[in-house]
Every structure is written in structure tokens, then in C-alpha cells.
Amino acid sequence: MGNCALLLNLIVEMIKFTIATVTYNAGATIRRTLDSVAAQTYNAVEHLIIDGCSTDRTMAEIHHYVEHNTDVQHPHHIVLVREPDNGLYDAMNKALLQCKGDYIVFLNAGDKFHTDTQLAEIAAQIATYNSSRLPAVVYGETDLVDEAGQFLRHRRLEAPERLTSKSFLSGMLVCHQSFYVRTDIARANLYNLKYRYSADYDWCIRILKVAERRGIVIHNTHLILTDYLSEGLTTRNHQRSLKERLRLMAVHYGWLRALAMHAWFVVRAVVKK
């Protein structure tokens, strides 16, 4: 039993996570995210920070984080890229092209891990798979928090027991920040920059389709993985996002199903009120 436990620990430590944080003038909320990464008990972490030349105190917060990284119990490898970009998804593509971990997840300003042991728990679950056939996607649940980081509610859309590309016909059932993707698959499938608000929705569907074509497992952690800041780009541009998502649904599922689902979304919203 002792040798088995030792072997499992060695396999776990071989799994490296890239945490990608894309920032621009996020000084008010970035500290919560940086502190959350710093607090992770798992060692094999690359924190890739892509900053679009912020002009507020974002960089001061990042420099403070970098300076104190060696003082924490579990220091991580931090990579900082500071250069202009063409928007959120362009910056996220930069992260995909530079990440060195086995898995990548996007944890942007204001978002945080649900617990300090989050990555260790995920790694322990992944380690039960054959190292040559690691899951294409690892996913879980999400809680919503406010600007102060206080719990608001559990996310209304719950992650399905079995996630497939067809699951997203019902909306973004898995929050992007709780969607870990194997980096070899992620790098080969960049965000489509023609979508301004919902490129993450399109990306998740395409990633799942790749996994299905290749017969690679999708793993449900059954864990709350992320505390998500509810006021993101999509939330601030809700109407435009809905229109773009309708077009995306039509691309992936056909116009008939897309229109039927959006009619249901409207009815659901009215009933909820």
C-alpha cells in the first residue's frame, strides 16, 4: 500500500497546471486572484499573466505578487507578458500559445479558486488515469461572488453529470473558469476572434467536439472549482452577447434548434421574474 501511495504521489506531481490570468486595468480585483493562486498547496503550477499594458495599479499588484512568491510555502513559476493586445480573446490566445502545463484554465481578475487545495484535489483525480490517456477536459461547478469577493449564490446553470458538445445547446452549462483543458488540445484550437463576447462558448464546444472525435474522456470532478466574479465582459454586454450566442448556436446546432432554445431562454427568464 505504501509503494502504491508513493507512486500515486509521483504521478500527481508530474501533472502541471497553467493558470492563465488575463488583465487590463484590473487593480481593484486582481489581488484576490493572485492571492488565491499563491495559496494553492500544489507545487506544479505555472502562472501565466497576460497584461494588456494596464495604466492603473494592476502592475503594482502583480509586482508585489511576484516579489512575495518566493516567501510562500508553495512558490509557483510565474510568467508575465505585458504588451498591447486586440481584446480579451486575443490575450487569451497568447496564453494558449505560451502555456507549458499539462492543463490550462483561465482565472481572470476577480475570480479565485474555491479552496486552497483545489489543484491538489484535481491532480489526485487525474492521476487515476493512464498518463498517456489523460482526460481532454476536467470540469466542475462554480459559485458567484460580488466585487468584494463575497458569496452571492451557486451558479444557476449546473454542470451536467456527463458533459458533451451537445450539452451547450442548453447554454454555458460549465463556467469557463471551471473548464480545464489539456494544453495540447487547447493550443491546437485557438479562440475565434470574430466573436467578441462569446468566443469562450464557441471554444468550449469545439474542444468537446475534438475530444469526442478522438475518443478522449471528459472528467467530472463533482467539485465546486471556482468563485467567479459575476460582472464579466459577457454580463456587461448581455444583449449583444445573447445575439452573438444565437449565431454561434446556429453554427454548431442549426438554426431551428438555436431559435427553439432561445425562445425557451426567454420563457424561462419571464417565469423566473
Phi, psi and omega in degrees: 000321180297317179295323179295318179296319179296317179298318179298318179297321179295319179296317179302313183293342178284340182277120183249136179254136167258120174261114182259124178240114180261128186227151166201115182049053183250028184302332183285337187233349188293329183301319181300320180291313181298317178297324181293319178292316181300329184279350182297133183280351183274138187272324189279076185228131168252122177256109183258112183252120180249108182251131182271044180065058178300148180246001178260210183271013179307311183294326177297319178294319180294316180297321177299318179296315180296316182297325183266001181298324182285345181272344184280163183293327183233078181296146181242161177279118184251131176238124180247125175241122180235106181198158179298152176220175180257041178110177186305309187286333173295316178296322179292326175296323177300320178296317180299321183284341184252348187293146183243357182282175175282329178228149176235141173220145180263122178233096188268176188305126180099338178274154178210161174291148183290326178223165179286344180257014187304309183293324178297320179293318179295315181300321179297323178290316181296327184295347178283350179268157172300133185300337180272352181226052178294150180304145177289322182224139173238129187220168179195198185267172184219139170255150178260138177233162179267187183301333180272000180083011181275142181300131175257305181186165171290147180300133184299317178278119182263148177294133180289156178301318178237114183269130175226174178296332180285342181301326186283358170297334179270010181110186182280078187293333176243124179299140182305325182284353177245028185234097182267129185239137174302130190293331178296325178283318182298315182295331181277357183222082183286163176293140179277111188286355176285345176263121187272327187244337189233026179296333178291322177299312178298318183297314180299318180296315181295322177299315180294323177295320177299314180300319180292318179297324183268358178067035181260136186294149172249125189253125175266118181283338187059031180238152165281117187261328191223142165259109192257128176290119190290337183269071178265186181301315182294320180297319182289339181236053192300312184295315178297322179297318180298318180296318180292321179295325176300314179298321180293318177301319179297322178298315186272330188235354182095152185295321183299311181291324180296314180294321179297318180292322180290328174297320177294321178301319180295314179299317180299319179294320179294314180298321181298324180291000000 
